[in-house]
């Protein structure tokens, strides 16, 4: 699934330094109102952003979108889902080591344990899929 956004993700591609975890979270929150609220609750609870823990909220949101099935998720939440997966793919492709690690372990690997993984897998971008095969 080819996904394109024009709200800042393209700007990150042209930067000379890798994407940080904070920038990844900003991209995810730009794509999803529920993730903005999840980040607010997360920071309120932990008094800081813990990226590996926040990825649990991202998986939870993606799973909530898949409750009615993949087709319904893309029909009803397609723009949000595309934005989330664009941000994750961009982070995996251009992120610093910590950012790639957060995505690889706390989204992709943890996602494999979810009942909705068969629906999630086709939405993973090529960099995330390569990471799965490279283990």
C-alpha positions in Angstrom: 0.0 0.0 0.0 1.6 3.2 -1.1 1.0 6.0 1.3 1.8 9.7 0.8 1.4 12.7 3.2 2.4 16.3 2.8 2.3 17.6 6.4 5.9 17.5 7.5 6.9 14.0 6.8 8.5 15.1 3.5 10.4 17.8 5.4 12.0 15.1 7.6 13.2 13.2 4.5 15.4 16.1 3.4 17.0 16.8 6.8 20.5 15.8 7.4 20.1 14.2 10.8 18.1 11.1 11.7 14.6 11.2 13.1 14.5 11.1 16.9 11.9 9.3 19.0 10.3 12.6 19.9 10.0 13.5 16.3 8.4 10.0 15.6 5.9 10.6 18.3 5.1 14.1 16.9 4.5 12.5 13.5 2.2 9.8 15.0 0.3 12.4 17.0 -0.1 14.6 13.9 -1.8 11.6 12.2 -4.1 10.6 15.0 -6.2 12.6 17.5 -6.6 9.5 19.8 -2.8 9.2 19.9 -2.5 12.9 20.9 -4.7 12.1 23.8 -2.8 9.0 24.6 0.4 11.0 24.6 -1.1 13.5 27.0 -2.2 10.8 29.4 1.2 9.1 29.0 3.2 12.2 29.9 0.8 13.0 32.7 1.3 9.5 34.2 5.1 9.2 33.7 6.0 12.9 33.7 8.1 12.2 30.5 7.8 10.4 27.2 8.9 6.7 27.4 8.9 5.7 23.7 8.7 1.9 24.1 5.7 2.3 26.4 4.0 4.8 24.1 4.3 2.3 21.2 1.9 0.1 23.3 -0.6 2.9 22.9 0.1 3.0 19.2 -0.5 -0.7 18.9 -3.7 -0.4 21.0 -5.0 2.4 18.6 -4.2 0.4 15.5 -5.9 -2.7 17.1 -9.0 -0.6 17.9 -9.2 0.5 14.3 -9.1 -3.2 13.2 -11.9 -4.3 15.6 -14.4 -4.2 12.7 -11.9 -5.8 10.3 -9.2 -4.5 8.0 -11.6 -3.2 5.3 -13.6 -1.3 7.7 -10.5 0.1 9.4 -9.3 1.5 6.1 -12.7 2.7 5.1 -13.5 4.5 8.4 -10.0 5.4 9.7 -8.0 5.2 6.5 -6.4 8.6 6.6 -5.4 8.1 10.3 -4.1 4.6 9.6 -2.0 5.8 6.6 -0.6 8.6 8.7 0.4 6.3 11.5 2.0 3.8 9.1 3.7 6.6 7.2 5.2 7.9 10.4 6.4 4.5 11.5 7.9 3.7 8.1 9.6 7.0 7.9 11.0 6.5 11.4 12.3 3.0 10.5 13.9 4.3 7.3 15.4 7.6 8.6 15.4 7.3 12.4 18.3 7.2 14.7 19.2 3.9 16.3 16.9 4.4 19.3 14.0 5.3 17.0 14.5 2.2 14.8 14.8 0.1 17.9 11.5 1.4 19.4 9.6 0.7 16.1 11.3 -2.7 15.6 10.8 -4.0 19.1 7.8 -2.2 20.5 5.6 -2.0 17.4 6.6 -4.6 14.9 7.8 -7.4 17.2 5.1 -6.8 19.8 2.6 -6.4 17.0 3.3 -10.0 15.9 1.8 -11.2 19.2 -1.5 -9.4 18.5 -4.6 -11.1 17.2 -4.9 -8.4 14.5 -1.4 -9.0 13.1 -2.6 -10.6 9.9 -4.5 -7.4 9.2 -1.6 -5.2 10.3 1.1 -6.9 8.2 0.0 -5.8 4.8 0.2 -2.2 6.0 3.8 -2.4 7.1 6.1 -0.6 4.8 9.1 -2.2 3.1 11.6 -1.0 5.7 9.6 -2.6 8.5 9.1 -5.8 6.6 12.8 -6.0 5.9 13.4 -5.6 9.6 11.1 -8.6 10.3 12.9 -10.8 7.8 16.4 -9.7 9.0 16.0 -11.1 12.5 
